[in-house]
Amino acid sequence: MAKLLVVDDDKGIQKQLKWGLSDYEIIFADDRQSAITQLRRFEPEVVTLDLGLPPDAANASEGIAALTEILSLAPKTKVIVLTGNTDKENALKSVELGAYDFYQKPVDVDTLNTIIARAFNLVELEQENRRLSKTDAAMGTIIGNSDSILAAAKRAEKIAKTEITTLLLGESGTGKEVFARAIHNSSDRANKAFVAINCASIPENLLESELFGYEKGAFTGANKTTKGKIETAQSGTLFLDEIGDMPIALQAKMLRFLQERVIERVGGREEIPVDIRVICATHRNLQDMSAQETFREDLFYRISELIINIPPLRDRGNDVLLLAKSFLDSYNDQFNKSIRGFSDDAKAALAGHKWPGNIRELQNKLKTAVVMADTPFITADDLGLFVASDTPTPEFTSLNLREVREKAETAAIRHAYNLSEKNISRTAELLGVTRPTLYSLLDKYEMTDIKS
Ligand SMILES: Nc1ncnc2c1ncn2[C@@H]1O[C@H](COP(=O)(O)OP(=O)(O)OP(=O)(O)O)[C@@H](O)[C@H]1O
């Protein structure tokens, strides 16, 4: 039976509710302390709370304190606040603090019953939603319900049990590594190693030894024979992120490894057989690069037996809110906060923002917002976002879309650069992009003053 906690020191009202609300298991409490004890013990889904509690029943302060405590201990509880019939101010304040609804005395059991029934309905809906969003998380970790992400997840699920070499295509921060891990975790290699290497973040001259390992004495500083990432991934999965940034000279060696499944360490002569599943990813257009001869065409065909396109966040509709909610839950846990959700302006801003840094940007914004917010609902301001306006800024009306984008991106980069006191890593972090992505934007827009 659904549990309802009634916090009221008026025995008359307790009796009235006991007889009037027979659909629930009713638990009573007379004051703040007993309310908290009963809350911990019975974990009721819904609470009715009289704001005028002893020791100062004429004042709402004890009731407001009880409300805050209940919500911080059990944020999902629906609290219906009961106030005197002239005390609208405290009723509104309670809702602002996170109460589900308020009801002004004198008590009419039928009306109160309707409000309570609605609250229980909402609890049920929320529980169902949580259950669905958990089971719907395709392959366990990929959160999202949009058609595009579900289609991508379905493809990933289908190939997980095969050995097909898969290429994940998508902008920076769209979740390519999350996909690669999900494929590994659903494969028969799940209990073996998953080794990831980002080809863009390792200096060109070190990438070969990082991947293939080296023999003692192969070069100055090679004091002992060392295995590379490929060997470390033996029997498991190797994830080559940003494969489009692999130097052309190394691509031939890579192709040989993929075709013959043997490697030679740098400075070594022995052929070492490897049994590895390979997943690659890039945000670059490898076909264009092949045409320009900056990426080997034969390697492109070798790594792209199957291509999965991971959609950018701006094309994923309501997934933005779903992901935001999921990050909110985990940061609430991590920072021991009990923020209940998003204000309307925050929801509008989340839906209207274009997310150039995709999920990574959203995650960063949520982290800051959860730390900064001191109200029960995150606002657009906490997120550092502005509510989208329907009318374009006048100065933009004469520009085409590319120019508008360029203008907005350069302004955002400069702003982040100044905020981060001219620190490139921090600028990239603020913008929610990787350093290589930031560098390529700086190149693209010729923002040479920032690089130097
Ligand atoms: N579906 C998802 N659900 C929850 N978190 C996600 C999801 N997809 C991505 N993330 C989070 O977003 C961040 C970026 O994801 P990831 O590193 O996989 O992106 P990427 O496309 O590989 O980025 P890059 O190309 O810049 O390396 C990570 O912190 C990841 O945990």
The ligand as an SDF file (V2000), in Angstrom:
LIG
                    3D

 31 33  0  0  0  0  0  0  0  0999 V2000
   25.4010    8.5760  -24.0490 N   0  0  0  0  0  0  0  0  0  0  0  0
   26.1100    9.0920  -23.0840 C   0  0  0  0  0  0  0  0  0  0  0  0
   25.6520    9.0850  -21.8300 N   0  0  0  0  0  0  0  0  0  0  0  0
   26.3430    9.6610  -20.8410 C   0  0  0  0  0  0  0  0  0  0  0  0
   27.5210   10.2880  -20.9880 N   0  0  0  0  0  0  0  0  0  0  0  0
   28.0270   10.3240  -22.2040 C   0  0  0  0  0  0  0  0  0  0  0  0
   27.3610    9.7260  -23.3090 C   0  0  0  0  0  0  0  0  0  0  0  0
   28.1000    9.9180  -24.3980 N   0  0  0  0  0  0  0  0  0  0  0  0
   29.1800   10.6250  -24.0060 C   0  0  0  0  0  0  0  0  0  0  0  0
   29.1350   10.8650  -22.6840 N   0  0  0  0  0  0  0  0  0  0  0  0
   30.1280   11.6220  -21.9000 C   0  0  0  0  0  0  0  0  0  0  0  0
   30.5270   12.7280  -22.7180 O   0  0  0  0  0  0  0  0  0  0  0  0
   31.9410   12.8990  -22.6800 C   0  0  0  0  0  0  0  0  0  0  0  0
   32.5000   12.8100  -24.0950 C   0  0  0  0  0  0  0  0  0  0  0  0
   32.3620   11.4750  -24.5730 O   0  0  0  0  0  0  0  0  0  0  0  0
   33.5080   10.7500  -25.4070 P   0  0  0  0  0  0  0  0  0  0  0  0
   34.8640   10.9850  -24.8300 O   0  0  0  0  0  0  0  0  0  0  0  0
   33.0810    9.3310  -25.6040 O   0  0  0  0  0  0  0  0  0  0  0  0
   33.3500   11.5700  -26.7670 O   0  0  0  0  0  0  0  0  0  0  0  0
   34.2510   11.4840  -28.0730 P   0  0  0  0  0  0  0  0  0  0  0  0
   33.3160   11.6120  -29.2150 O   0  0  0  0  0  0  0  0  0  0  0  0
   35.1220   10.2570  -28.0160 O   0  0  0  0  0  0  0  0  0  0  0  0
   35.0990   12.8030  -27.9350 O   0  0  0  0  0  0  0  0  0  0  0  0
   36.5410   13.1360  -28.6150 P   0  0  0  0  0  0  0  0  0  0  0  0
   36.3660   12.9310  -30.0850 O   0  0  0  0  0  0  0  0  0  0  0  0
   36.7180   14.5750  -28.2530 O   0  0  0  0  0  0  0  0  0  0  0  0
   37.5180   12.2200  -27.9780 O   0  0  0  0  0  0  0  0  0  0  0  0
   32.4850   11.8350  -21.7620 C   0  0  0  0  0  0  0  0  0  0  0  0
   32.7130   12.3970  -20.4980 O   0  0  0  0  0  0  0  0  0  0  0  0
   31.3760   10.7950  -21.6930 C   0  0  0  0  0  0  0  0  0  0  0  0
   31.3630   10.1430  -20.4590 O   0  0  0  0  0  0  0  0  0  0  0  0
  1  2  1  0
  2  3  1  0
  2  7  2  0
  3  4  2  0
  4  5  1  0
  5  6  2  0
  6  7  1  0
  6 10  1  0
  7  8  1  0
  8  9  2  0
  9 10  1  0
 10 11  1  0
 11 12  1  0
 11 30  1  0
 12 13  1  0
 13 14  1  0
 13 28  1  0
 14 15  1  0
 15 16  1  0
 16 17  2  0
 16 18  1  0
 16 19  1  0
 19 20  1  0
 20 21  2  0
 20 22  1  0
 20 23  1  0
 23 24  1  0
 24 25  2  0
 24 26  1  0
 24 27  1  0
 28 29  1  0
 28 30  1  0
 30 31  1  0
M  END
$$$$
